[in-house]
């Protein structure tokens, strides 16, 4: 029951997670109850939108599509959920690395997510000023935008032999 008990103990919309709730709780310090309710509804809507987008992209999931969706989900959900700690972005960092191994054009996403994580951890590990957390919010927002843009792109239509074989057959 440790996690259930902590829900009543901490009354903060963000626990050093690089998400917009840091800004909301700074501007509106008494917005916890409303923020949690609105945040949970937003998270459900975003989760349903992610599932709908994944289903719409095709019935036969490829390795790249699954990795892209996993990375997108693991990055977006701690971003839209209230009461998140910075550690909830760790799975997104690991999955982004796997995505970049499978899809080398995704390396900027890895760098952005890692840097946003670093900005969030500096406040906890180095007692750095909160400005770094705000920088992390901007960076993770850019990473999510880039992930959404990459997900919206058409999947590669190269033959099963790969791009090198496709170029060889055209000549």
Rosetta silent file (secondary structure, phi, psi, omega in degrees, C-alpha in Angstrom):
SEQUENCE: XXXXXXXXXXXXXXXXXXXXXXXXXXXXXXXXXXXXXXXXXXXXXXXXXXXXXXXXXXXXXXXXXXXXXXXXXXXXXXXXXXXXXXXXXXXXXXXXXXXXXXXXXXXXXXXXXXXXXXXXXXXXXXXXXXXXXXXXXXXXXXXXXXXXXXXXXXXXXXXXXXXXXXXXXXX
SCORE:     score description
SCORE:     0.000 S_00000001
   1 L     0.000    8.791 -176.353    0.000    0.000    0.000 S_00000001
   2 H   -60.626  -41.618 -178.225    3.030    2.293   -0.109 S_00000001
   3 H   -72.332  -37.459  177.163    2.060    3.855   -3.452 S_00000001
   4 H   -64.180  -38.019  178.255   -1.585    4.275   -2.485 S_00000001
   5 H   -69.682  -33.386  179.428   -0.513    6.019    0.717 S_00000001
   6 H   -68.549  -25.210  179.331    1.838    8.321   -1.186 S_00000001
   7 H   -60.144  -34.823  179.600   -1.046    9.552   -3.325 S_00000001
   8 H   -86.880  -19.033 -175.841   -2.440   11.349   -0.285 S_00000001
   9 H   -79.932  -49.284 -177.907    0.946   12.470    1.037 S_00000001
  10 L   -93.698  123.216  179.695    2.326   14.401   -1.958 S_00000001
  11 L  -112.717   58.878  178.332    0.089   17.144   -3.296 S_00000001
  12 L  -128.265  139.526  179.780    2.120   18.128   -6.352 S_00000001
  13 L   -71.985  -27.308  177.594    1.086   17.806   -9.985 S_00000001
  14 E  -138.662  133.413  178.126    4.660   16.984  -11.001 S_00000001
  15 E  -105.642   64.250 -178.827    7.399   15.407   -8.932 S_00000001
  16 E    71.146   15.025  173.716   10.309   16.789  -11.009 S_00000001
  17 L   -79.743  142.963  179.736    9.034   15.179  -14.203 S_00000001
  18 L   -80.683   76.120  177.179    9.632   17.278  -17.299 S_00000001
  19 L  -137.043  167.139 -174.776    5.969   17.782  -18.125 S_00000001
  20 L   -62.188  -15.899 -178.923    3.649   20.809  -18.366 S_00000001
  21 H   -66.368  -21.586  174.640    2.330   20.260  -14.847 S_00000001
  22 H   -61.464  -45.485 -179.590    5.507   21.883  -13.498 S_00000001
  23 H   -68.392  -42.550 -178.755    4.445   25.140  -15.106 S_00000001
  24 H   -61.872  -44.865 -178.302    0.805   24.721  -14.048 S_00000001
  25 H   -72.877  -19.258  175.280    1.671   24.127  -10.383 S_00000001
  26 H   -77.780  -43.818 -178.281    4.025   27.114  -10.433 S_00000001
  27 H   -75.009  -42.316 -178.714    1.456   29.479  -11.914 S_00000001
  28 L  -120.151   84.318 -173.748   -1.549   28.044  -10.045 S_00000001
  29 L   -62.501  -23.437 -178.491   -0.254   26.619   -6.740 S_00000001
  30 L  -101.363   29.617 -174.439   -3.727   25.525   -5.523 S_00000001
  31 L  -101.318   17.609 -173.317   -4.644   23.609   -8.678 S_00000001
  32 H   -61.434  -54.769 -174.896   -3.838   20.093   -7.466 S_00000001
  33 H   -61.434  -47.348  179.329   -7.345   18.588   -7.246 S_00000001
  34 H   -67.280  -41.636 -179.410   -8.571   20.071  -10.527 S_00000001
  35 H   -60.666  -40.449  179.083   -5.232   19.366  -12.221 S_00000001
  36 H   -65.238  -45.217 -178.636   -5.328   15.676  -11.302 S_00000001
  37 H   -64.846  -47.518  179.214   -8.886   15.245  -12.589 S_00000001
  38 H   -64.979  -40.553  179.678   -8.245   17.129  -15.837 S_00000001
  39 H   -63.320  -39.776  178.526   -4.901   15.368  -16.284 S_00000001
  40 H   -67.301  -40.642  176.385   -6.418   11.912  -15.916 S_00000001
  41 H   -63.812  -43.858  177.849   -9.135   12.695  -18.458 S_00000001
  42 H   -59.981  -41.423 -179.849   -6.477   14.098  -20.806 S_00000001
  43 H   -63.805  -39.703  177.955   -4.369   10.961  -20.360 S_00000001
  44 H   -65.041  -43.453  179.359   -7.307    8.709  -21.270 S_00000001
  45 H   -62.833  -44.142  179.749   -8.043   10.789  -24.379 S_00000001
  46 H   -64.874  -42.312  178.577   -4.379   10.733  -25.427 S_00000001
  47 H   -61.501  -43.977  177.666   -4.120    6.965  -24.833 S_00000001
  48 H   -64.389  -38.079  177.778   -7.219    6.343  -26.961 S_00000001
  49 H   -64.957  -39.817  177.658   -5.833    8.635  -29.673 S_00000001
  50 H   -64.090  -43.316  178.482   -2.548    6.695  -29.691 S_00000001
  51 H   -63.746  -44.360  179.418   -4.373    3.377  -30.020 S_00000001
  52 H   -62.464  -41.450  178.885   -6.588    4.766  -32.792 S_00000001
  53 H   -65.266  -39.595  179.433   -3.566    6.134  -34.658 S_00000001
  54 H   -65.711  -44.308 -179.768   -1.750    2.818  -34.361 S_00000001
  55 H   -66.231  -38.960 -179.587   -4.744    0.832  -35.605 S_00000001
  56 H   -65.116  -30.021 -177.733   -5.314    3.301  -38.432 S_00000001
  57 H   -71.476  -17.108  177.669   -1.730    2.923  -39.647 S_00000001
  58 L   148.368  150.176 -177.685   -2.268   -0.713  -40.520 S_00000001
  59 L   -79.193  -29.555 -175.892   -3.321   -4.073  -39.260 S_00000001
  60 L   -97.425   99.211 -176.450    0.036   -5.799  -39.760 S_00000001
  61 L   -72.693  132.893  174.906    2.488   -4.295  -37.280 S_00000001
  62 L   -95.084  169.707  179.268    6.106   -4.158  -38.369 S_00000001
  63 H   -60.932  -45.396 -179.250    9.078   -4.082  -36.031 S_00000001
  64 H   -63.898  -40.525 -179.057    9.677   -0.389  -36.736 S_00000001
  65 H   -66.589  -40.611  178.160    6.028    0.512  -36.220 S_00000001
  66 H   -65.783  -42.994  177.602    5.879   -1.332  -32.902 S_00000001
  67 H   -64.178  -40.009  179.030    9.086    0.305  -31.676 S_00000001
  68 H   -63.957  -44.807 -179.026    7.839    3.712  -32.790 S_00000001
  69 H   -67.529  -39.528  177.887    4.522    3.248  -31.024 S_00000001
  70 H   -63.158  -44.190  178.928    6.171    1.925  -27.859 S_00000001
  71 H   -64.090  -44.194  179.664    8.571    4.882  -27.765 S_00000001
  72 H   -62.403  -45.231 -179.807    5.788    7.339  -28.440 S_00000001
  73 H   -63.648  -45.092 -177.676    3.549    5.825  -25.737 S_00000001
  74 H   -69.555  -20.541  178.027    6.323    5.668  -23.142 S_00000001
  75 H   -90.473  -40.964 -175.048    7.233    9.295  -23.822 S_00000001
  76 H   -74.453  -40.542 -173.207    3.759   10.801  -24.112 S_00000001
  77 H   -63.714  -45.464  175.507    2.048    9.155  -21.151 S_00000001
  78 H   -67.055  -20.234  178.211    4.355   10.518  -18.381 S_00000001
  79 H   -72.638  -37.301 -176.162    4.119   13.855  -20.194 S_00000001
  80 H   -98.593  -16.542  179.861    0.312   14.040  -19.932 S_00000001
  81 L   -82.891  137.654  175.380   -0.241   12.211  -16.628 S_00000001
  82 L   -78.297  165.495  176.985   -0.197   14.239  -13.412 S_00000001
  83 L    63.239   30.356  179.888    1.881   13.284  -10.337 S_00000001
  84 E   -89.326  144.529  172.412    4.725   11.796  -12.381 S_00000001
  85 E   -93.501  163.678  178.922    8.307   11.541  -11.149 S_00000001
  86 H   -62.558  -26.946 -176.548   11.303   12.088  -13.412 S_00000001
  87 H   -68.563  -17.495 -179.424   12.039    8.350  -13.296 S_00000001
  88 H   -72.853  -10.371  174.230    8.921    7.536  -15.317 S_00000001
  89 H   -87.787   -7.736 -178.650   10.692    8.803  -18.441 S_00000001
  90 H   -59.547  -45.802  177.271   13.444    6.187  -18.053 S_00000001
  91 H   -60.387  -32.618  176.741   11.608    3.487  -20.083 S_00000001
  92 H   -64.464  -39.406  178.186   11.118    6.065  -22.851 S_00000001
  93 H   -62.180  -45.092 -179.676   14.875    6.655  -22.906 S_00000001
  94 H   -66.499  -43.102 -179.100   15.605    2.941  -23.228 S_00000001
  95 H   -68.628  -35.097  177.125   12.952    2.386  -25.897 S_00000001
  96 H   -62.497  -38.264  177.573   14.142    5.430  -27.874 S_00000001
  97 H   -63.312  -44.107  177.396   17.606    3.902  -27.978 S_00000001
  98 H   -63.036  -38.754  177.165   16.174    0.644  -29.354 S_00000001
  99 H   -61.620  -42.638 -179.077   14.173    2.628  -31.903 S_00000001
 100 H   -68.277  -30.170  176.009   17.311    4.434  -33.045 S_00000001
 101 H   -67.346  -42.168 -179.477   19.168    1.142  -33.463 S_00000001
 102 H   -77.957  -29.354 -175.459   16.374   -0.154  -35.692 S_00000001
 103 L  -135.384   87.473 -171.959   15.737    3.194  -37.383 S_00000001
 104 H   -55.249  -23.537  178.166   18.943    5.303  -37.461 S_00000001
 105 H   -68.686   -9.077 -178.339   17.096    8.488  -38.397 S_00000001
 106 H   -88.108    3.404 -178.417   15.622    8.462  -34.883 S_00000001
 107 H   -58.102  -35.310  176.456   18.902    9.353  -33.154 S_00000001
 108 H   -59.705  -31.872  177.862   17.835   12.981  -32.567 S_00000001
 109 H   -63.973  -43.243  179.176   14.935   11.634  -30.479 S_00000001
 110 H   -59.712  -47.235 -178.390   17.380    9.705  -28.281 S_00000001
 111 H   -62.856  -43.873 -179.710   19.529   12.789  -27.762 S_00000001
 112 H   -63.765  -45.908 -179.068   16.515   14.979  -26.953 S_00000001
 113 H   -66.132  -41.307  178.745   15.002   12.534  -24.469 S_00000001
 114 H   -63.291  -41.031 -179.691   18.353   11.917  -22.766 S_00000001
 115 H   -68.681  -38.392  176.534   19.016   15.636  -22.445 S_00000001
 116 H   -63.728  -40.544  176.020   15.510   16.255  -21.067 S_00000001
 117 H   -61.326  -44.067  178.789   16.105   13.475  -18.528 S_00000001
 118 H   -59.552  -43.006  178.087   19.406   15.051  -17.554 S_00000001
 119 H   -62.182  -39.011  179.987   17.693   18.400  -17.031 S_00000001
 120 H   -71.094  -39.590 -178.438   15.068   16.772  -14.795 S_00000001
 121 H   -73.112  -22.276 -178.277   17.615   14.805  -12.761 S_00000001
 122 H   -62.123  -34.379 -179.922   19.853   17.835  -12.117 S_00000001
 123 H   -67.655  -36.354 -178.898   17.355   19.249   -9.664 S_00000001
 124 H   -79.969  -47.675 -173.990   17.298   16.005   -7.690 S_00000001
 125 H   -81.391  -38.577 -174.140   20.957   14.971   -7.954 S_00000001
 126 L  -110.529    1.676 -175.871   22.743   18.321   -8.021 S_00000001
 127 L    52.927   38.954  179.844   20.143   20.526   -6.330 S_00000001
 128 L   -71.629  160.507  179.172   20.280   22.700   -9.450 S_00000001
 129 L   -64.920  154.434 -176.276   17.826   25.580   -9.858 S_00000001
 130 L   -63.561  -11.336 -179.842   14.375   24.690  -11.255 S_00000001
 131 H   -59.051  -31.909  179.808   15.156   26.477  -14.519 S_00000001
 132 H   -66.484  -32.811  176.177   16.763   23.255  -15.781 S_00000001
 133 H   -66.254  -38.381  176.389   13.487   21.432  -15.323 S_00000001
 134 H   -65.160  -38.307  175.278   11.798   24.075  -17.474 S_00000001
 135 H   -62.823  -41.060  178.206   14.470   23.570  -20.131 S_00000001
 136 H   -61.912  -35.398  177.780   13.765   19.839  -19.937 S_00000001
 137 H   -63.005  -44.769  178.936   10.059   20.483  -20.557 S_00000001
 138 H   -62.590  -43.066 -177.344   10.841   22.348  -23.773 S_00000001
 139 H   -67.851  -44.139 -179.757   13.228   19.615  -24.912 S_00000001
 140 H   -67.624  -32.044  175.185   10.875   16.703  -24.178 S_00000001
 141 H   -63.328  -41.393  176.418    8.096   18.601  -25.968 S_00000001
 142 H   -64.349  -40.425  178.894   10.359   18.823  -29.029 S_00000001
 143 H   -62.952  -42.152  178.785   11.138   15.098  -28.750 S_00000001
 144 H   -65.739  -41.824  176.460    7.430   14.249  -28.630 S_00000001
 145 H   -59.829  -42.823  178.365    6.763   16.493  -31.617 S_00000001
 146 H   -65.747  -40.368  177.084    9.538   14.772  -33.549 S_00000001
 147 H   -63.133  -42.790  178.286    8.209   11.335  -32.601 S_00000001
 148 H   -63.698  -42.467  178.162    4.704   12.272  -33.747 S_00000001
 149 H   -61.683  -43.894  179.497    6.105   13.622  -37.009 S_00000001
 150 H   -65.805  -38.256  179.075    8.116   10.425  -37.564 S_00000001
 151 H   -66.170  -34.541 -178.032    5.071    8.271  -36.751 S_00000001
 152 H   -75.043  -17.753  179.735    2.950   10.220  -39.252 S_00000001
 153 L   -66.544  153.877  176.053    5.434    9.604  -42.077 S_00000001
 154 L   -65.394  140.829  176.540    4.705    6.867  -44.568 S_00000001
 155 L   -67.902  155.276  178.441    6.391    3.594  -43.652 S_00000001
 156 L   -59.120  137.919  179.973    9.271    2.472  -45.822 S_00000001
 157 L  -111.630   22.455 -179.949    8.064    0.635  -48.896 S_00000001
 158 L   -68.687  149.138  177.595   11.389   -0.967  -49.797 S_00000001
 159 L   -61.502  166.209 -175.876   11.300   -4.650  -50.814 S_00000001
 160 L   -59.815  -23.821 -179.392   12.145   -7.287  -48.222 S_00000001
 161 L   -73.058  -12.268  178.674   15.729   -7.447  -49.472 S_00000001
 162 L   103.179  177.679 -175.984   16.372   -3.938  -48.206 S_00000001
 163 H   -71.567  -36.193 -179.381   17.252   -0.631  -49.842 S_00000001
 164 H   -62.958  -44.902  178.974   20.544   -1.787  -51.333 S_00000001
 165 H   -66.724  -36.027  178.533   18.814   -4.596  -53.207 S_00000001
 166 H   -63.937  -40.368  177.413   16.036   -2.219  -54.266 S_00000001
 167 H   -67.290  -38.059  179.834   18.584    0.168  -55.770 S_00000001
 168 H   -66.603  -35.847 -179.080   20.353   -2.687  -57.522 S_00000001
 169 H   -75.622  -23.849  178.293   17.129   -3.951  -59.106 S_00000001
 170 H   -73.613  -29.550 -175.955   16.234   -0.496  -60.434 S_00000001
 171 L   -83.332    0.000    0.000   19.504   -0.225  -62.374 S_00000001
